[in-house]
Amino acid sequence: MDIRLKSNRWFAQEWVGVVILASMYIIAKMPFLTYNGPINPDESQMLTQAITLKHDPVFWRSVDGTTSGPINSYLIWLLDQIGLSFSYVHLHWLSTTLILLGVWITYRTLLLLVNARTALVAIAITYSFFLFSNHKDFNHYNSELASVVLLAVASYILARIRTLAEAPLYLYWTLGAVCFLVPLAKLQGGPVALLYLLYAGVELFSSSLTAARRRLALVVLAGGAVTMLSVLLTFLATHALLHDSYVMYIQTNLVHYNAGNSLYMVMKLVFGSSYDYLLFLLFSGLLWAFFGLSRTTNQYRKLLRSRFWWFLWANLIVSFWVVARTGYVFEHYLFYTITPITLLNGYILQQLFFQRDTYSPFRVSYQTIAVILLIGQLATYWLKLDRQNQHFSPASVPFHERIVTSLINYYAKPTDCLAVWGWNCRYYTTSGLRQATRENHSIRCMKTNSLGALHNLALVDWYRRQYVNDIKRNRPSVFIDEVRANSLFNHPNQVAHETIPALQTFIEANYQLVSYKEGILVYVRNDRFMAKHTHSS
């Protein structure tokens, strides 16, 4: 009875703490949560995809998520299904919810691996990073978040299996299913999910279970992934999208990268981007160094025999590899490293706090951790004071964009669709119109651009044919070419829509140029142009 009462008291206290910390986080993030505009261009891209899915809910038929999988867009689409509008405010609340959910699941995972005090210290380090970071890439909605939460769930299931002498089969099935869903949120997270499946298999074969039970668990583990694969293939085959989805999501993403030294890129990403992340990594590295210096020879031998120890490091290495592989310096890629670092911190802190034969100069206490972290946060705050890139500053919509939006609203009806050549998905979100082409920016139709073109010209031609076919099929009421006004394109005349003969011919034959200001061309479909001006006259 006393044990049950003590457990209930701990449970109540834990939830009070969770509510307080979540409330503090939400208050700290109010500048982001109340901003009804894009913090990052990716937000407009995914919000547009959700708007389009409302009209045609079949991903890869109406929407190409490019590097993002369908789960991200469907999550935003669900906002509309529960009665919320497609707005940036709701999108920012969604990103905050996913971050808090990921932190919470990681904390629950730590409780399965280390004692409660150590779990609190480890998660406090991660929580303080998120709480004090006002770098936009660690606060906006991005295509990594859903996959990171799924990987956190997979980590929890792995830890749960590890604590049980004979884990129930449904845990293996769920692990297989969740790991398969990871690349459907973001293909980039696939290697990490594969690592989790491999580790689960290794643990199974090394366990004391009977051979029959090990084989059954392995079949069930594979069955979870196969079930999800079957559902996906059935969906794609039903809508005749097997080939298109493969080209758009698998084949293209394997050849879409930025040329350069990946190691240099990730070093630039870590040391030249967010100071908050740099503090998080350096503080964690300090713990790892203390741990390494405090081990005795016998302890090293025991560690080297621990499969879980090797898994934690493999998890960290693979996570950094998926960040570096593409060669892009996008800070939000670093989300993949947060959970691996946190789990490694928890494991190491447990050894530092409770291993009796640790060399005395390297023993640490909770108070020492708190003081060093506080000093680090104060130093980071001071360093960030005059660094503009370390802060979020709400941006106003440029005047020329407002003019274009007013033209769209004048000529288009709410049921129409819109096509934008270039990369400015804010025209879709401000007008509320769905995208006419599956790719709502035209990066993959360009043979050269400053964002890194496809390294396969046959694929570029495929995307161009698809773009033109989508335009002909959906016949947007307004077509916009904005590449000459967009600083993303170093040589806009080389990538303008006129460089594609089939597209230029179709636009010239079916659209009227109604505006050319600030480098932005606005075309209106002939019948809509005539209807508007006939009615006006």
C-alpha positions in Angstrom: 0.0 0.0 0.0 2.8 2.4 0.9 4.6 1.6 -2.3 1.5 2.3 -4.3 0.9 5.6 -2.5 4.5 6.6 -3.1 4.2 5.7 -6.8 1.0 7.7 -7.1 2.6 10.7 -5.4 5.6 10.6 -7.8 3.2 10.3 -10.7 1.3 13.4 -9.6 4.4 15.4 -9.0 5.8 14.4 -12.3 2.8 15.6 -14.2 2.7 18.9 -12.2 6.3 19.4 -13.3 5.5 18.5 -16.9 2.7 21.1 -17.0 4.9 23.8 -15.4 7.8 23.2 -17.8 5.5 23.0 -20.8 3.8 26.3 -19.8 7.2 27.9 -19.4 8.2 26.8 -22.8 5.0 28.1 -24.4 5.4 31.5 -22.7 9.0 31.7 -23.9 8.0 30.9 -27.5 5.1 33.4 -27.7 7.0 35.6 -30.3 7.0 32.6 -32.6 3.5 31.3 -31.7 1.8 34.6 -32.3 3.5 35.4 -35.6 1.2 34.8 -38.5 3.8 34.6 -41.2 6.5 32.2 -42.4 9.5 31.9 -40.2 11.2 29.8 -42.9 10.1 29.4 -46.6 9.6 25.6 -45.9 6.6 26.6 -43.8 4.8 28.2 -46.8 5.7 25.2 -48.9 4.2 22.6 -46.6 1.2 24.8 -45.7 0.5 25.1 -49.4 0.6 21.3 -49.8 -2.0 20.9 -47.0 -4.2 23.5 -48.7 -4.0 21.4 -51.9 -4.6 18.1 -50.1 -7.9 19.6 -48.9 -9.1 19.7 -52.5 -7.3 16.5 -53.6 -6.1 14.3 -50.6 -4.0 12.0 -52.7 -0.3 12.7 -52.1 2.0 12.5 -55.2 -1.1 13.0 -57.4 -1.7 16.6 -56.2 1.4 17.2 -54.2 5.1 16.4 -54.5 6.7 17.0 -51.1 10.2 16.9 -52.7 12.5 16.0 -49.7 9.5 15.9 -47.3 7.3 12.8 -47.0 3.5 12.7 -47.0 3.2 12.5 -43.2 4.3 16.2 -42.7 1.7 17.5 -45.1 -1.1 15.3 -43.8 -0.3 16.5 -40.2 -1.1 20.1 -41.3 -4.1 18.9 -43.3 -5.5 17.4 -40.1 -5.6 21.0 -38.7 -8.4 21.7 -41.2 -10.1 18.4 -40.4 -10.4 19.4 -36.7 -11.8 22.8 -37.5 -8.7 24.9 -37.5 -7.7 27.2 -40.3 -4.6 26.9 -42.4 -2.6 29.7 -40.8 1.0 30.1 -39.8 0.0 30.6 -36.1 -1.6 27.1 -36.0 1.5 25.8 -37.8 3.8 27.2 -35.2 1.6 25.7 -32.4 1.9 22.4 -34.2 5.7 22.6 -34.3 5.9 23.6 -30.6 3.6 20.6 -29.8 5.9 18.2 -31.7 9.0 19.5 -30.0 7.5 19.2 -26.5 6.2 15.7 -27.5 9.6 14.6 -28.7 11.3 15.9 -25.4 8.6 14.1 -23.3 9.0 10.8 -25.1 12.8 11.0 -24.8 12.4 11.6 -21.1 10.2 8.5 -20.8 12.9 6.6 -22.6 15.6 7.8 -20.2 13.5 6.6 -17.3 13.7 3.1 -18.7 17.5 3.3 -19.1 18.6 5.3 -16.0 17.2 6.3 -12.6 14.8 9.2 -12.2 17.3 11.8 -11.0 19.7 11.1 -13.8 16.9 11.2 -16.4 15.8 14.6 -15.1 19.3 16.0 -15.3 19.8 14.6 -18.9 16.5 15.9 -20.1 17.0 19.3 -18.4 20.1 19.8 -20.5 18.1 19.2 -23.7 15.1 21.2 -22.4 17.3 24.2 -21.6 18.6 24.2 -25.2 15.1 24.3 -26.6 13.8 26.8 -24.0 16.5 29.4 -24.6 17.1 29.0 -28.3 15.4 31.7 -30.3 17.1 30.6 -33.5 14.3 30.3 -36.1 15.4 26.9 -37.3 14.8 25.3 -33.9 11.3 26.8 -33.6 9.6 26.8 -37.0 7.7 23.9 -38.5 10.1 21.8 -40.5 10.0 18.5 -42.4 12.3 16.8 -39.8 10.0 17.2 -36.8 7.5 14.4 -37.5 10.3 11.9 -38.3 12.2 12.9 -35.2 9.2 12.3 -33.0 8.7 8.8 -34.7 12.4 8.1 -34.0 11.9 9.1 -30.4 8.9 6.6 -30.2 11.2 3.9 -31.7 13.8 4.7 -29.1 11.3 4.3 -26.4 10.1 0.9 -27.7 13.7 -0.3 -28.0 14.4 0.7 -24.4 11.1 -1.0 -23.3 12.1 -4.2 -25.0 15.5 -4.0 -23.4 14.1 -3.8 -19.9 11.8 -6.9 -20.3 13.0 -10.5 -20.0 10.5 -11.5 -22.7 8.9 -8.5 -24.5 5.4 -9.0 -25.8 5.2 -9.5 -29.6 3.2 -6.4 -30.2 6.2 -4.2 -29.2 8.2 -5.8 -32.0 5.4 -5.3 -34.5 5.0 -1.6 -33.4 8.7 -1.0 -33.7 8.8 -2.4 -37.2 5.7 -0.2 -38.2 7.1 3.0 -36.6 10.5 2.6 -38.2 8.9 2.1 -41.6 6.9 5.3 -41.1 10.0 7.4 -40.4 11.1 7.7 -44.1 7.4 8.5 -45.0 7.9 11.6 -42.8 11.4 12.4 -44.1 13.5 10.1 -46.2 16.6 11.6 -44.6 15.7 9.8 -41.3 15.5 6.3 -43.0 19.1 5.3 -42.1 18.5 6.0 -38.4 15.3 3.9 -38.5 17.2 1.1 -40.2 19.9 1.2 -37.5 17.1 0.7 -34.9 15.7 -2.3 -36.7 19.2 -3.8 -37.0 19.9 -3.3 -33.3 16.6 -4.9 -32.4 17.5 -7.9 -34.5 21.0 -8.2 -33.0 19.5 -8.0 -29.5 17.0 -10.7 -30.4 19.7 -13.1 -31.6 21.9 -12.4 -28.6 19.1 -12.9 -26.0 18.4 -15.9 -23.8 15.0 -16.5 -25.5 14.4 -19.8 -27.1 15.3 -20.2 -30.7 11.6 -20.5 -31.7 10.7 -17.3 -29.7 13.6 -15.4 -31.3 12.5 -16.4 -34.8 8.8 -15.5 -34.1 9.8 -12.1 -32.7 12.0 -11.4 -35.7 9.1 -12.3 -38.1 6.7 -10.0 -36.2 9.3 -7.2 -36.3 9.5 -7.6 -40.0 5.8 -8.0 -40.2 5.2 -4.5 -38.7 7.3 -2.9 -41.5 5.7 -5.2 -44.2 2.2 -4.3 -43.1 2.9 -0.6 -43.5 4.6 -1.3 -46.9 1.6 -3.2 -48.0 -0.8 -0.4 -47.1 1.5 2.1 -48.9 1.8 0.0 -52.1 -2.0 -0.7 -52.2 -2.6 3.1 -51.9 -0.1 3.9 -54.7 -1.3 1.1 -57.0 -5.0 2.2 -56.5 -4.2 5.7 -57.7 -1.6 4.5 -60.4 1.2 6.4 -58.6 3.8 3.6 -58.1 6.1 5.0 -60.8 5.6 8.7 -60.1 6.1 8.3 -56.3 9.3 6.3 -56.8 10.7 8.9 -59.2 9.7 11.9 -57.0 10.6 10.6 -53.6 13.3 8.0 -53.9 15.1 8.3 -57.2 15.2 12.1 -57.2 16.3 12.5 -53.5 19.2 10.1 -54.0 20.7 12.5 -56.6 19.6 15.8 -55.2 22.5 17.1 -53.1 24.8 20.1 -52.9 28.3 19.4 -54.2 31.0 19.9 -51.6 32.9 18.4 -48.6 30.2 17.0 -46.3 32.5 17.1 -43.3 33.3 20.8 -43.9 29.5 21.5 -44.3 28.6 19.8 -41.0 31.4 21.6 -39.1 30.2 24.9 -40.6 26.7 23.9 -39.5 27.7 23.1 -36.0 30.1 25.9 -35.3 28.8 28.7 -37.5 25.1 28.5 -37.0 23.2 28.4 -33.7 25.1 29.3 -30.6 22.5 27.5 -28.5 23.1 24.2 -30.3 26.9 24.8 -30.0 26.5 25.1 -26.3 24.4 22.0 -26.1 27.0 20.0 -28.1 30.0 21.4 -26.2 28.4 20.8 -22.9 27.6 17.2 -23.9 31.1 16.8 -25.2 32.5 17.9 -21.8 30.4 15.2 -20.1 31.8 12.6 -22.6 35.3 13.8 -21.9 34.9 13.6 -18.2 33.5 10.1 -18.6 36.4 9.0 -20.8 39.0 10.3 -18.4 37.3 8.7 -15.3 37.2 5.1 -16.6 39.4 2.4 -15.3 40.8 -0.3 -17.5 38.2 -2.8 -16.2 35.4 -0.4 -16.9 36.5 0.1 -20.5 36.6 -3.6 -21.0 33.0 -3.9 -19.7 31.9 -1.0 -21.9 33.4 -2.6 -25.0 31.4 -5.7 -24.3 28.2 -3.7 -24.1 26.1 -3.8 -27.3 24.0 -1.0 -26.0 27.1 1.2 -25.6 28.0 0.6 -29.2 24.4 1.3 -30.2 24.4 4.7 -28.5 27.5 5.8 -30.4 26.3 4.3 -33.7 23.0 6.2 -33.2 24.9 9.5 -32.8 27.3 8.9 -35.7 24.5 7.9 -38.1 22.4 10.9 -37.0 25.3 13.3 -37.9 25.9 11.4 -41.2 22.3 12.0 -42.3 22.7 15.7 -41.4 25.9 15.9 -43.5 25.0 13.7 -46.5 23.1 16.3 -48.5 25.8 19.0 -48.2 23.3 21.7 -47.2 23.8 24.1 -44.3 20.3 23.9 -42.9 20.3 24.1 -39.1 16.9 22.3 -38.7 18.7 19.1 -39.9 20.4 19.0 -36.5 17.1 17.9 -35.0 18.2 14.4 -35.8 21.0 14.6 -33.4 19.1 15.8 -30.3 17.6 12.5 -29.1 20.9 10.5 -29.7 22.9 13.1 -27.7 20.3 13.1 -24.9 20.3 9.3 -24.6 24.1 9.2 -24.6 24.2 12.0 -21.9 21.8 10.1 -19.7 23.8 6.9 -19.9 27.1 8.7 -19.2 25.6 10.7 -16.3 24.4 7.6 -14.7 27.9 6.2 -14.7 29.4 9.5 -13.4 26.9 9.9 -10.6 26.8 6.4 -9.3 30.0 4.5 -10.2 31.9 4.2 -7.0 35.3 3.4 -8.4 35.4 6.5 -10.6 38.6 8.5 -10.3 37.9 11.1 -7.7 39.1 14.2 -9.8 36.4 13.4 -12.3 33.4 12.8 -10.1 30.6 15.2 -10.7 27.4 16.1 -8.8 24.1 17.5 -9.7 25.1 20.9 -8.4 28.3 20.9 -10.6 26.2 20.1 -13.7 23.7 22.9 -12.9 26.4 25.5 -12.3 28.3 24.7 -15.5 25.1 24.7 -17.5 24.1 28.1 -16.0 27.5 29.6 -16.8 27.2 28.3 -20.4 23.7 29.7 -20.8 24.8 33.2 -19.6 27.9 33.2 -21.9 25.7 32.1 -24.8 23.2 34.8 -24.1 25.9 37.4 -24.0 27.4 36.1 -27.3 24.0 36.3 -29.0 23.2 39.8 -28.0 24.6 41.5 -31.2 24.3 38.6 -33.6 21.3 39.1 -35.8 21.3 35.5 -37.1 20.8 34.2 -33.6 17.4 35.9 -33.1 14.0 35.8 -34.7 12.8 39.0 -36.2 9.3 39.1 -37.7 9.4 40.2 -41.3 6.8 42.2 -43.1 5.5 41.2 -46.6 7.3 43.2 -49.3 5.2 45.8 -51.1 5.6 44.2 -54.5 4.3 40.9 -53.1 1.2 42.6 -51.7 0.6 44.0 -55.2 0.8 40.6 -56.8 -1.4 39.0 -54.1 -4.0 41.7 -54.8 -3.9 40.8 -58.5 -4.4 37.1 -57.7 -7.3 37.9 -55.5 -8.9 40.1 -58.1 -8.7 37.5 -61.0 -9.0 34.2 -59.1 -11.9 32.5 -57.5 -11.6 30.5 -54.2 -12.0 27.3 -56.1 -9.2 28.1 -58.6 -5.6 26.9 -58.5 -2.4 28.9 -58.9 1.0 28.2 -60.4 4.2 29.9 -59.3 7.4 29.5 -61.3 10.4 30.0 -58.9 10.1 29.6 -55.2 7.7 31.8 -53.3 4.9 29.7 -51.8 3.6 32.7 -49.8 1.4 33.6 -52.9 -0.5 30.3 -52.3 -0.9 30.8 -48.5 -1.9 34.5 -48.7 -4.5 33.8 -51.5 -5.6 30.5 -50.1 -5.4 28.9 -53.5 -4.1 25.4 -54.1 -1.1 24.6 -56.2 -1.7 23.7 -59.9 1.5 21.7 -60.2 2.7 18.9 -57.9 5.9 20.7 -57.3 4.9 24.0 -55.8 8.3 25.5 -56.4 10.1 24.7 -59.7 13.6 23.9 -58.4 13.6 20.4 -59.9 12.7 21.7 -63.3 15.9 23.8 -63.5 19.2 22.6 -64.8 21.0 25.1 -62.7 20.2 27.1 -59.5 21.8 28.3 -56.4 20.0 25.7 -54.3 21.7 22.7 -55.9 20.2 21.2 -59.0 19.5 17.6 -59.8 22.5 15.7 -60.9 20.6 13.9 -63.5 19.4 15.8 -66.6 17.0 13.1 -67.6 15.2 13.7 -64.3 15.1 17.4 -64.9 13.4 16.7 -68.3 11.0 14.4 -66.5 10.0 17.1 -64.0 9.6 19.6 -66.8 7.2 17.4 -68.7 5.3 16.8 -65.5 5.1 20.5 -64.7 3.7 21.3 -68.2 1.3 18.4 -68.0 0.0 19.5 -64.6 -0.4 23.1 -65.9 -2.4 21.8 -68.9 -4.5 19.5 -66.7 -5.4 21.9 -63.9 -5.3 25.2 -66.0 -4.5 27.7 -63.2 -6.3 31.0 -63.4 -3.1 32.8 -62.6 0.5 32.0 -63.5 3.4 33.8 -61.9 7.1 33.8 -62.8 9.0 35.3 -59.9 12.6 34.1 -60.5 13.9 37.6 -61.5 12.7 39.0 -58.1 14.1 36.2 -56.0 17.7 36.3 -54.7 17.8 32.5 -54.5 18.4 32.5 -58.2 21.9 33.8 -59.2 21.1 33.7 -62.9 17.4 34.1 -63.2 17.4 34.5 -67.0 18.8 31.0 -67.3 16.0 29.5 -65.3 12.9 31.6 -66.2 9.9 29.8 -67.5 10.7 30.9 -71.1 13.7 28.6 -71.1 11.2 25.6 -71.4 9.7 25.8 -74.9 6.6 23.7 -74.1 5.8 25.9 -71.1 6.4 29.1 -72.9 4.2 28.1 -75.8 1.3 27.1 -73.5 1.5 30.3 -71.5 1.7 32.5 -74.6 -1.3 30.8 -76.2 -3.6 30.7 -73.1 -2.6 33.6 -70.8 -2.4 37.4 -70.8 0.5 39.2 -69.2 -1.2 41.7 -66.8 1.7 42.9 -64.8 5.5 43.0 -64.9 6.9 44.9 -61.9 9.9 44.3 -59.7 10.9 41.4 -62.0 7.6 39.5 -61.4 5.5 38.5 -64.3 1.8 37.9 -63.6 -0.3 36.1 -66.3 -4.0 35.6 -66.2 -5.8 32.8 -68.2 -7.5 34.3 -71.3 -11.1 33.4 -70.4 -10.8 34.8 -66.9 -9.1 37.9 -68.2 -11.9 38.5 -70.8 -14.6 37.7 -68.2 -13.2 40.3 -65.8 -12.7 43.0 -68.3 -15.9 42.4 -70.1 -17.8 42.6 -66.9 -15.9 45.8 -65.9 -16.7 47.5 -69.2 
